[in-house]
Amino acid sequence: MRQTLRRSCTACAKYKHSCDLSTPRCSRCIKRRVECHYSNAPLTAPLITFGGAPSFDASFAALDPFDSYPVTRLPRKHVQRLIYNFLHKIAFQYYPLDLDSASNPFLVSWWPLALGDPALFHVSLQTACLDEELLAQKGFHTSEMLMADSVALLRHKVDNAALAVQDGTMNSVITLAAIEFGKGNLAASQVHIGGVKRLVALRKGMYAVSQTSPLTARMVSWVSMIVTGAPQFDTQDDAGIGDGIPTLSDWQIDAASLQHSVPSLDRLEIAVMQNTLVCQLLERLESTVDEEPRQARSLDVWLLGVGMATSLGTDNHRRFLDRARHAASVFEFGGSGDALMVMRSVLWLETLPGEGIFRQSWDEALLDSI
């Protein structure tokens, strides 16, 4: 028999665990917070960059020569290509707040969990496969097959009370909701949201989920709000009071000192920031608000409020005003205070200048409709 060089790291080889061959440290060593050494370094390839994500030097061909991940119906090379795509692109698209491979939660906590959970592994591959198929524009044959297998595996887990409440189960369901929403299947996405809300209830609420898996809690909260257009779970205030998930530490700002902590910006910098924000909001509105929507959502109200404030003095301001008037009629707003109440339910930083700007924008929008 031809001898082959061992490519797993020393720690994984010692304890006879599978090694994902990530460099400079494999995910298992990152999770255990131990040093990671390779006796025979994994195969390398030229640096590759995906849409702003950091560069890596590991070839997908050397990810796992022993196929120690869950079994799928896909060919080995196809699976390893999807693994590479998930680890080096999708993980950073899903969590762009952390572009460090040593600390990104999708690499540090999600992926090790997926390697031991066939349902979550299939769902993770599906995100990478869908990304490839969207770029190729030749249909969704492979991702649909992975979807069918993912759902079958999830049904088995949900039927078992002990497996149903696992983090991997909730991660799988909420990711399927995000996938269906991205494909335009809103009804199917909302079914998954309903399912994950029942799983959260079995876990005794979102606060309990956040204590064991902060990433799962945030994924469920964010995706469910995007799909439904309104917050589905409570959020704690800055003092930690409430039954929901805690706010991000970066958002816990002392409003009294806000004016002193923000650096001064010149007119050009402000113009660039406003233009960027308006363009992003317009793009978001194209996918969330119809030209004449039959139903408005609280997320739309928040987007329209921010859009009116940031587009003031630009050609796009009238467009935001017109849509805000329609949303106001759907919600039956009696004044700007009603609109601000809805915006507060989505995302709000309490400052007097901020409230005045938004109130003025909604007063203008409601001028002709009140």
N, C-alpha and C positions, 0 to 999 in steps of 0.2 A: 504493500500500500504506500502511495506517495505521501511523504511527510509534509505537513503544512505548518506554517508559523502561527502560533497563538497570537491573536490580535486583541483579545479582551484585556482590560487593565489588570494590574496585579491584584488589587483588592477583590474584584469580582471573580477572578480565577481562583483565589485562595478559598473563598467561601462557596465556589461553584454556582455563582449566580450569573444570569445573562447580563451582558454588557452592551449598551447601545452604541459604544465606540465614539461618543461625542468628544470633541476636543475643545479646550484643553483638558476638561474634566467630564467624565460620564455623569449621567443624571443620578445614578445610584450613589456615587461618591459625593455629589453635590448635596443630595438629600441627607446623607449620613455625616456630612461635614468632615470628610477625611481627605487626605491627599490622594491624588489619582496619578498613577504612573503606568505607562505602556512599555512593556519589554520590546514589543515590535509595534511601532506606531501604525495606526490605521492608514489605509490608502488615502492619498490627498489629491485634490484637484485645484485648479485655479480659483482664486477668490471670486465669489458670486454674490451679487447684491440684488435683493428683491425689494423694489418699491420703498427704499429708505431704511429697510431693516439692516442690522449689522451683517458683516461678511463672515463667512465661515470657510474652513478649508477641509471639511470632511466630505468624502464622496459617498453618495447614497449606496453605491455598490458594496461598501464595507460596513454598513450600519450594523448588521447582525448576520454573520455567516452561518449561524446555527439555527436561524429561524425560530428563536425562542419567544416570539410574540404570538398572540392568539391566531388561530387558524382562520383563513378567509377563503373565498372561492376564486380569488384573483391569483394570477401567476406571481411567483416570488419576486421577479424583477419589478413588476408593477407595484406590488406592495411596498417594496423598499424605496421606490421612487416617491410614492405618496408619503411615506414616513419622512423622507428627506424634505419634501415640500412642507409638511406640517411643522417640523422642527425648525426650519430655517426661514419660513415665510408666514404661514398661517398663525403661528403662536404670537408673532409680533403684530399682525394685523388685528387679532382679537384683543391684545393687551398692549397698545402702543405706548402706554405710560412707562413701560420698562423695557428698554431695548438691550438690556444686559442679559446674555444667555445664562449667566450664573445666578440670576435672581428673578428672571421673568417667571411669574407663577404658572404659566402654561407649560414651561419646561421643568420647573422645580417640583411642582405638586401634581399638575394635571396629567402629564405624560407618564410618570411612574405608576399612577393609578390606572391609566388606560392599558398599560402592559399586562395588568392582572385582571382586567375587566373586559371580556370579549365585546360586550355591548358598547362600552365607551370607546374601545379601540376601533370598532367599525364606524361609529359616528365620527371619530377624529379623522379617519381615512376619508370619510365622505366629504368633509369640509375641504380637504386637499384635492380630492377628485373633482368636486364641483368647481373649484377654482381653475383647474386645468381645462375642464370641459367648457366653461364660460369663455376662456381664451380661445379654444379651438373652434367653438361655434359649430359643432357637429352632433349636437344632441346630448342627452344625459343618460346614455345606456348604462354605463358602469356605476354612476352615482345612484341611479334608481335601483340597481341590484343591491348595492350596499345599504340603501334605505330599507329595502324589504328585509334584508338580513338583520339590520339594526332593530327594526320594529319587532321582528320575531324574537330576538334575544331579550329585548326589553319586556315583552309580554311575559316571558318566563320569569323575569326578575320581579315584575310588579305583582305577579300571582303569589309570590313568597313574601310574607310580611316582613321578614328580617332583611331580605335583599332590597325590598322596595324603598326603604328609607336610607339606603347607602348614598354617600356623596356621588359615587359613580353613576348611579341610576338617575339622580336629579340632574347631574351634568349632561347626561345623554339626552334626557327629555328636553331640557331647555335649549340644547344645541340643535336638536331636530326642529324646534319651534323657529329658531333663527334661520335655519336652512330653508324651511318652507316659506317663511316670510320673504327671504331674499329671492326666491323663485316666483313670488307673486301669489302663492297659495295661502291666502289669508285665513280661510276657513280652517284648513288643516293646522296652520300655525296656532290659531286660537284654541283648537282642541288640545294641542300639546301644552299650552299655557294653563288650561283648566286642569290638566293632569298633574302638572308640577305644583300647582297651588294645593291640590289634595295631598301631594307628598309632603309639602311644607307643613300642612296641618297635622299630618301624622308625626312629624318631628317636633310638634308642640310650638310651632311658630318660627318666624324668620330669625328672631334673636337667637334661638337655640341652634339653628343652622349656622349662623355666623360665628358661633363659638367654636365649632369644630372645623368649619371650612369657610373662611372669609371669601375666597374666590367663588365658591358655589353660590353663596348668598348674594354677591354682587352680580354675578351672571344672571341669576334668576330675577333679581330686581330690575336690572337694566333692560334685559331682553323683553320681559313681560311688559314693561312700560312702553317700549318701542312698538311692540306688536299691538297692544291695546290702545295706545295713545294716552294713557293715564296711569299714575302710580298704582300698583296693585298691592303694595306692602308699605307699612309705616316705616318711617326713618327716625332714628333718635335725634334729639337736638344736640347742640354742641356740649351740653352738660351731661350727655349720656342718658337722658331720661326718655323713656319710650320703649315699646316692645319690638321695634324694627331693627334694622342694621345701623351701625354707627356711621356718621358722616366721615368722608375722607378728611384726614388731618390737614391736608393742604387747604381745605375749604373752611376750616375753623379759624376765621379771621376776626380779630377784634375790630368791630365796626368803628369804634371811637378813634382808633389809631390808623384807620385805613388811609386817610388823606395824607398822612405823614410817611406811610410805607411805600406808596406808589411813586416811582421815579417820574420826573417831568418828561413829557414827550413833545417834540416839535410838531408843527402842523403836518409835515410830510409823513412822519411816522404814524400819526393818528389817521391820516387819510389812507395809508396802506393797510392798517389794521381794519379800518371800517370797510374798505373795499373787499378785503379778503373775507370778512365775516358776512357781508351782504351776499357775496357770491355763493358762499357755502349755504347760507339760509335759503336762497333762491333755489339752489339745487335740491335741498332737502324738501322744500315746499312742493317741488314738481312731483316728488314721489309720495308725499303724505297728504297733500291737499289738492283736490280736483279744482278745475276752473270754476265750477259751480257745485261745490260739495253738498251732498244731501245730508251729511252728518259731520259735525266738527268734533274734535277731541281736545282734551285739555292740553295735550302736547302741542297741538296746532296753535292754540291760544298763546302758549309760551313762545313758540317760534315767531308768530306774528308780532307779538309785543316787542321782542328783541329786534325783529326785522324793521319795524317802524322806527325804533329809536336809533338804530345804527345807519339807516338809509336816509335820515333827515338831510335835506339839501341835495339829494341825488335824484336821478331820473327814476330810480326804482321805488321811491317813497310812495308814489301814487298807487303803485301795484299792491304794496303791502296794505295801504289804507283800504282799498277796495275789498281785499280779501278779509281784512279785519272786520269790516262792516257786516259782511255776510256771516262770519263766525259769531259776531255779537247777536245777530238776529236769531241764529240757531240756538244759542245759549240763553237768549232772552235777557241780555244784560240790561240792567236799569241804569248803569253808570259805570265809570271807570273803576270804581271800587270793586265791582263784581268781577271785572276782568283781572284785576290785581290779585284777588282772592284765588282765582284759578291758577294764575302764574305761580303764586306761592306754593301751591300744592305740588308743583313739578320741581322747581329749583329756584331758590331765592337767597340772596345775600342782603341782609337788612341794612340798608344805608339810606339816609334821607335824600341825597342827590339822586340815587337810583330810583327811588319811588316817585320822585317828582318828574323825572324824565319819562318813565313808563306811563304815569297818570296823564301827562300832557299828550302823549301819543294816542292813548285810548280816548281821551276827551275829543281829540280831533277826529278820530275815526267814528265816534258815536254822535258827532255834531248833527249829521243829517238823518240819523236813524232814531234818535230819541224824540 
